[in-house]
Amino acid sequence: MKSKIALMACLMGFSYSFAQETMNMDVSLKNYSKMIDSIVVSEKVKMNKELDEVDHDFKRNKINSDEKQKQRADIASKYEQTINEKIDAHRNEFEEFTRQAVKDAVLKPVDSLHKDKNQIVFGLGGVSILMDEDKTKPADYLRTWQYVVALVGTNYTTKDKTFAFLNNTLDFKNTVFNSAVYMVRYQGQLGNFTSPFFYRLGLGYRWDQSKAKYGKTFTQENQILDTKEFTKGNLKDTHINNHYLFVPVEFKFVLNPKYIEHNGTKYLNNRVSQFSIVAGVYGAVRIASNIYNKYSNDYSKRIVERESINHGVNDIIFGGKLGIGYAGFNVFVQKDFTPAFNNNANLKSKYGLQIGIELLNASF
């Protein structure tokens, strides 16, 4: 009896190891294992009841010790035969499962297209997430929706020094990261399946924050946006927030394209790490702008003032973008061609210049 149960345990382990090979065999072999467990457990419950009755008869002196041992042996032999017969009845089913599992393990190639469909990758550029459960062929990976979060450093330049990043302006304090971009974009391939060219259309939100020089704050008086010395108390923080509806149109070129063949057709393999450059243009529609001041005085340690900006800020800006990336690591430069601040702003630097890095890129 013990040897038979041990053999069944080995068969169950063997069937489970093969079940790992494919999803279909996995379900079938798990069901087969459960069926064997059910047979063994059910018959052992019946056997134990009969053995308990024999022990009960022995305690009541209805049978002697030799008769007890004989009856117990007969009961164990009977249920061993019953379990063997029931398992043998399903032997053909088990052998068919085993043959198919061996065939798949030896002859079926590794499905590289569907391997690791959903991934989360942490890299120097942040987090890259791939949600590709519904993709069934390489062409599906050439058309993707992406959710992108980028951390950006915004600086403002003069018209004659359009790329003077972190220059010593009279109006703004230099900061490394003070803005962000959140957007959803669609990426599609241009040309045939092996083309390294892609286009991107996006819609999102851009937030720019600008701090005034030390000791100064932004003001709007007589319909003029300006900076002046702060006199209300001890200034702790001051900045302008500009909020935009952001619409980018971009073109991507893969520098080192790699390919994959599927059902006799060659595709650009968009699932492997590749270098690329991105160039494009964008438009931004201003949603809101406000001045934020936080300070303390003799009466309060924390006073916060927020004021909506009504003058000095353009409602629409246009610009261009240039970037380079590798896998999930993407850096870019954005330059506003039109000024963020208009003639009602008494500021020298009005043209936005941004350097950013994509911290999150989720493809689905």
C-alpha positions as CSV (number, residue, x, y, z in Angstrom):
1,M,0.0,0.0,0.0
2,K,2.8,2.4,1.0
3,S,4.8,1.7,-2.2
4,K,1.7,2.3,-4.3
5,I,1.0,5.7,-2.7
6,A,4.7,6.6,-3.1
7,L,4.5,5.7,-6.8
8,M,1.4,7.8,-7.2
9,A,3.2,10.7,-5.5
10,C,6.1,10.4,-7.9
11,L,3.7,10.3,-10.9
12,M,1.9,13.4,-9.6
13,G,5.2,15.3,-9.2
14,F,6.3,14.1,-12.7
15,S,3.0,15.3,-14.2
16,Y,3.2,18.6,-12.4
17,S,6.8,19.3,-13.8
18,F,5.6,18.7,-17.3
19,A,2.5,20.8,-16.7
20,Q,4.8,23.8,-16.4
21,E,5.5,23.7,-20.2
22,T,2.2,25.0,-21.5
23,M,-0.9,26.6,-20.1
24,N,-3.3,24.0,-21.5
25,M,-1.3,21.1,-20.2
26,D,-1.0,22.8,-16.9
27,V,-4.8,22.9,-16.3
28,S,-5.2,19.3,-17.5
29,L,-2.5,17.8,-15.4
30,K,-3.5,19.7,-12.3
31,N,-7.0,18.3,-12.7
32,Y,-5.6,14.8,-13.1
33,S,-3.5,15.2,-9.9
34,K,-6.6,16.4,-8.0
35,M,-8.5,13.3,-9.3
36,I,-5.8,10.9,-7.9
37,D,-5.8,12.7,-4.6
38,S,-9.5,12.4,-4.4
39,I,-9.5,8.7,-5.0
40,V,-6.8,8.0,-2.4
41,V,-8.4,10.2,0.3
42,S,-11.9,8.8,-0.4
43,E,-10.8,5.2,-0.1
44,K,-8.6,5.7,2.9
45,V,-11.6,7.3,4.8
46,K,-13.6,4.1,4.1
47,M,-10.7,1.9,5.0
48,N,-10.1,3.6,8.3
49,K,-13.8,3.2,9.2
50,E,-13.5,-0.6,8.7
51,L,-10.3,-0.7,10.7
52,D,-11.9,1.2,13.5
53,E,-14.7,-1.4,13.6
54,V,-12.1,-4.3,13.9
55,D,-10.4,-2.5,16.7
56,H,-13.8,-2.0,18.4
57,D,-14.6,-5.7,18.1
58,F,-11.2,-6.6,19.6
59,K,-11.7,-4.3,22.6
60,R,-15.1,-6.0,23.2
61,N,-13.4,-9.4,23.1
62,K,-15.4,-10.5,20.0
63,I,-12.2,-11.4,18.2
64,N,-8.7,-12.4,19.4
65,S,-5.4,-10.8,18.5
66,D,-4.7,-13.2,15.6
67,E,-8.1,-12.6,14.1
68,K,-7.7,-8.9,14.5
69,Q,-4.4,-8.9,12.5
70,K,-5.9,-11.1,9.8
71,Q,-8.9,-8.8,9.3
72,R,-6.8,-5.7,9.2
73,A,-4.5,-7.2,6.6
74,D,-7.5,-8.3,4.5
75,I,-9.0,-4.8,4.7
76,A,-5.7,-3.1,3.7
77,S,-5.3,-5.5,0.8
78,K,-8.9,-4.9,-0.3
79,Y,-8.5,-1.1,-0.4
80,E,-5.1,-1.3,-2.0
81,Q,-6.7,-3.3,-4.9
82,T,-9.6,-0.9,-5.1
83,I,-7.3,2.2,-5.4
84,N,-5.2,0.4,-8.0
85,E,-8.2,-0.5,-10.1
86,K,-9.6,3.1,-10.0
87,I,-6.3,4.6,-10.9
88,D,-5.8,2.0,-13.7
89,A,-9.2,3.0,-15.1
90,H,-7.7,6.5,-15.7
91,R,-4.3,5.3,-16.9
92,N,-4.9,6.0,-20.6
93,E,-5.9,9.5,-19.7
94,F,-2.7,10.0,-17.8
95,E,-0.5,8.5,-20.5
96,E,-2.0,10.8,-23.1
97,F,-1.3,13.8,-21.0
98,T,2.3,12.7,-20.4
99,R,3.0,12.0,-24.1
100,Q,1.7,15.5,-25.1
101,A,3.7,17.2,-22.4
102,V,6.9,15.5,-23.5
103,K,6.2,16.3,-27.1
104,D,5.6,20.0,-26.3
105,A,8.7,20.2,-24.1
106,V,11.0,18.7,-26.8
107,L,9.5,19.9,-30.1
108,K,7.7,23.2,-29.3
109,P,10.0,26.2,-29.7
110,V,10.2,28.9,-27.0
111,D,7.6,31.5,-27.6
112,S,9.7,34.6,-27.4
113,L,6.9,36.8,-28.6
114,H,4.7,36.1,-25.6
115,K,7.4,35.7,-23.0
116,D,7.4,38.3,-20.2
117,K,4.5,40.2,-21.7
118,N,4.0,42.4,-18.6
119,Q,7.2,43.9,-17.1
120,I,8.2,46.6,-14.7
121,V,11.8,47.8,-15.3
122,F,13.7,50.2,-13.0
123,G,16.6,52.0,-14.6
124,L,18.6,55.2,-14.6
125,G,15.8,57.0,-16.2
126,G,13.1,56.0,-13.7
127,V,10.4,53.3,-14.1
128,S,9.4,51.7,-17.4
129,I,6.2,49.6,-17.4
130,L,5.0,47.3,-20.2
131,M,1.4,46.1,-20.1
132,D,1.2,43.9,-23.2
133,E,-1.2,41.1,-22.3
134,D,-3.4,41.7,-25.3
135,K,-0.6,41.8,-27.9
136,T,-0.4,38.6,-30.0
137,K,2.0,39.5,-32.9
138,P,5.1,41.7,-33.4
139,A,3.0,44.3,-35.3
140,D,1.0,45.0,-32.1
141,Y,4.2,46.2,-30.4
142,L,4.7,48.8,-33.1
143,R,1.5,50.6,-32.1
144,T,1.4,51.5,-28.4
145,W,-0.3,53.8,-26.0
146,Q,2.0,55.3,-23.4
147,Y,1.5,57.2,-20.2
148,V,4.5,59.4,-19.5
149,V,5.7,61.4,-16.5
150,A,8.7,63.7,-16.9
151,L,10.6,65.8,-14.4
152,V,11.7,69.1,-16.0
153,G,14.0,72.0,-15.2
154,T,12.5,75.2,-16.6
155,N,14.5,78.4,-17.2
156,Y,13.6,81.6,-19.1
157,T,15.9,83.2,-21.6
158,T,16.0,86.5,-23.6
159,K,15.1,86.6,-27.2
160,D,18.8,87.1,-28.3
161,K,20.1,84.3,-26.0
162,T,17.5,81.6,-26.6
163,F,19.7,78.6,-25.3
164,A,21.4,80.2,-22.3
165,F,20.2,77.7,-19.8
166,L,20.8,78.6,-16.1
167,N,22.0,82.0,-17.2
168,N,22.2,84.8,-14.6
169,T,19.0,86.6,-15.3
170,L,17.7,89.6,-13.5
171,D,14.2,88.2,-13.0
172,F,14.3,84.5,-12.0
173,K,16.2,82.3,-9.6
174,N,18.0,79.4,-11.2
175,T,16.6,75.9,-10.1
176,V,17.4,72.5,-11.6
177,F,14.0,70.8,-11.4
178,N,10.9,73.0,-11.0
179,S,8.4,71.7,-13.6
180,A,6.7,68.6,-14.8
181,V,4.9,67.0,-17.8
182,Y,2.1,64.4,-17.6
183,M,0.7,63.0,-20.8
184,V,-0.8,60.2,-22.7
185,R,0.5,59.6,-26.2
186,Y,0.0,57.2,-29.1
187,Q,3.0,55.9,-31.0
188,G,2.7,54.3,-34.4
189,Q,5.1,53.2,-37.1
190,L,5.7,55.1,-40.4
191,G,6.2,52.9,-43.4
192,N,6.5,49.1,-43.5
193,F,7.0,46.7,-40.6
194,T,10.8,47.1,-40.7
195,S,10.8,50.9,-40.8
196,P,12.8,52.7,-38.0
197,F,10.5,55.8,-38.1
198,F,7.7,56.4,-35.7
199,Y,5.3,59.2,-35.0
200,R,3.8,60.3,-31.7
201,L,0.6,62.2,-30.9
202,G,0.0,63.2,-27.3
203,L,-2.3,65.1,-24.9
204,G,-1.3,66.1,-21.4
205,Y,-0.6,68.6,-18.8
206,R,2.5,70.9,-18.4
207,W,3.3,72.7,-15.2
208,D,6.0,75.4,-15.1
209,Q,7.1,77.0,-11.8
210,S,9.3,80.2,-11.8
211,K,10.9,81.6,-8.7
212,A,11.8,85.3,-8.3
213,K,15.3,86.4,-7.3
214,Y,16.2,86.3,-3.7
215,G,14.3,88.8,-1.6
216,K,11.9,89.7,-4.4
217,T,8.3,88.6,-5.2
218,F,6.0,88.7,-8.2
219,T,3.4,91.4,-8.3
220,Q,0.7,92.6,-10.7
221,E,-0.1,96.3,-10.4
222,N,-1.7,98.5,-13.0
223,Q,-2.1,95.5,-15.3
224,I,1.7,95.0,-15.3
225,L,3.4,91.8,-14.0
226,D,6.6,92.7,-12.3
227,T,9.0,91.8,-9.4
228,K,9.7,94.0,-6.4
229,E,11.3,93.8,-3.0
230,F,9.1,92.0,-0.4
231,T,8.2,94.2,2.6
232,K,5.4,92.3,4.4
233,G,7.7,90.2,6.5
234,N,10.2,87.3,6.3
235,L,9.7,85.8,2.8
236,K,10.1,82.0,2.8
237,D,8.9,81.1,-0.7
238,T,7.6,82.8,-3.8
239,H,6.9,81.7,-7.3
240,I,4.7,81.8,-10.3
241,N,2.8,78.6,-11.4
242,N,1.8,78.4,-15.1
243,H,-0.6,75.5,-16.0
244,Y,-1.0,74.4,-19.6
245,L,-2.9,71.9,-21.7
246,F,0.0,70.3,-23.6
247,V,-0.2,68.8,-27.2
248,P,3.0,67.4,-28.6
249,V,3.6,66.0,-32.1
250,E,6.8,64.1,-32.4
251,F,8.9,61.9,-34.7
252,K,11.1,59.1,-33.4
253,F,14.0,57.4,-35.3
254,V,15.6,54.2,-34.1
255,L,19.3,54.4,-34.5
256,N,20.2,50.6,-34.1
257,P,17.1,48.8,-35.2
258,K,16.7,45.1,-34.4
259,Y,14.4,42.7,-36.1
260,I,12.2,39.6,-35.4
261,E,10.6,37.2,-37.8
262,H,7.1,35.9,-37.2
263,N,5.1,33.7,-39.6
264,G,7.4,34.5,-42.4
265,T,7.2,38.3,-42.0
266,K,10.1,40.4,-40.8
267,Y,9.3,43.1,-38.2
268,L,11.2,45.8,-36.3
269,N,11.5,44.3,-32.8
270,N,10.1,47.1,-30.6
271,R,10.5,45.0,-27.4
272,V,14.2,45.2,-27.1
273,S,16.4,48.0,-25.9
274,Q,17.4,50.4,-28.7
275,F,18.8,53.8,-29.1
276,S,16.6,56.5,-30.6
277,I,16.3,60.2,-31.2
278,V,13.1,62.2,-31.0
279,A,12.3,65.5,-32.6
280,G,9.0,67.4,-32.7
281,V,6.9,70.4,-32.0
282,Y,4.2,71.2,-29.4
283,G,1.5,73.7,-28.5
284,A,0.4,74.6,-25.1
285,V,-2.8,76.4,-24.0
286,R,-2.7,78.1,-20.7
287,I,-5.3,76.9,-18.2
288,A,-4.4,79.0,-15.2
289,S,-1.6,81.1,-13.6
290,N,-1.1,82.2,-10.1
291,I,1.4,83.9,-7.8
292,Y,2.3,82.0,-4.6
293,N,3.8,83.8,-1.5
294,K,4.6,82.2,1.8
295,Y,6.0,84.4,4.6
296,S,6.0,85.1,8.3
297,N,5.7,88.3,10.4
298,D,5.4,89.3,14.0
299,Y,1.8,88.0,14.2
300,S,2.1,84.7,12.4
301,K,4.8,82.2,11.5
302,R,3.1,81.0,8.4
303,I,1.1,83.2,6.0
304,V,0.2,82.0,2.5
305,E,-1.1,84.2,-0.3
306,R,-2.3,83.0,-3.7
307,E,-3.3,85.4,-6.4
308,S,-4.5,84.6,-9.9
309,I,-2.6,86.3,-12.7
310,N,-4.7,88.2,-15.1
311,H,-2.1,90.1,-17.1
312,G,1.4,89.5,-18.5
313,V,1.1,85.8,-19.5
314,N,0.4,84.6,-23.0
315,D,-2.5,82.1,-23.4
316,I,-0.9,80.1,-26.2
317,I,2.8,79.1,-26.7
318,F,4.5,77.0,-29.4
319,G,7.8,75.3,-29.2
320,G,10.1,72.5,-30.4
321,K,11.6,69.4,-28.8
322,L,14.8,67.3,-29.3
323,G,15.6,64.2,-27.3
324,I,17.6,61.0,-27.1
325,G,16.8,57.8,-25.4
326,Y,17.8,54.2,-24.7
327,A,15.2,51.8,-23.6
328,G,13.5,53.5,-20.6
329,F,16.1,56.2,-20.3
330,N,15.0,59.4,-22.1
331,V,16.3,62.9,-21.9
332,F,15.1,65.9,-23.9
333,V,15.3,69.7,-24.5
334,Q,12.2,71.8,-25.1
335,K,12.3,75.4,-26.4
336,D,9.4,77.8,-26.5
337,F,9.5,79.6,-29.8
338,T,6.9,82.1,-28.5
339,P,7.3,83.9,-25.2
340,A,5.5,82.7,-22.1
341,F,5.2,86.3,-20.9
342,N,3.9,89.2,-23.1
343,N,4.4,93.0,-23.2
344,N,2.4,93.4,-20.0
345,A,5.2,91.7,-18.1
346,N,8.1,93.8,-17.0
347,L,10.5,90.9,-17.3
348,K,13.7,90.6,-19.4
349,S,13.6,86.8,-19.8
350,K,10.4,85.5,-21.3
351,Y,11.2,82.5,-23.5
352,G,10.9,79.1,-21.8
353,L,13.8,76.6,-22.1
354,Q,13.4,73.2,-20.5
355,I,15.6,70.2,-19.9
356,G,13.8,67.0,-18.8
357,I,14.0,63.3,-18.1
358,E,11.1,60.8,-18.3
359,L,10.7,59.2,-14.9
360,L,7.8,56.9,-15.8
361,N,6.9,55.4,-19.1
362,A,4.0,53.0,-19.0
363,S,3.2,51.2,-22.4
364,F,-0.1,49.4,-22.9
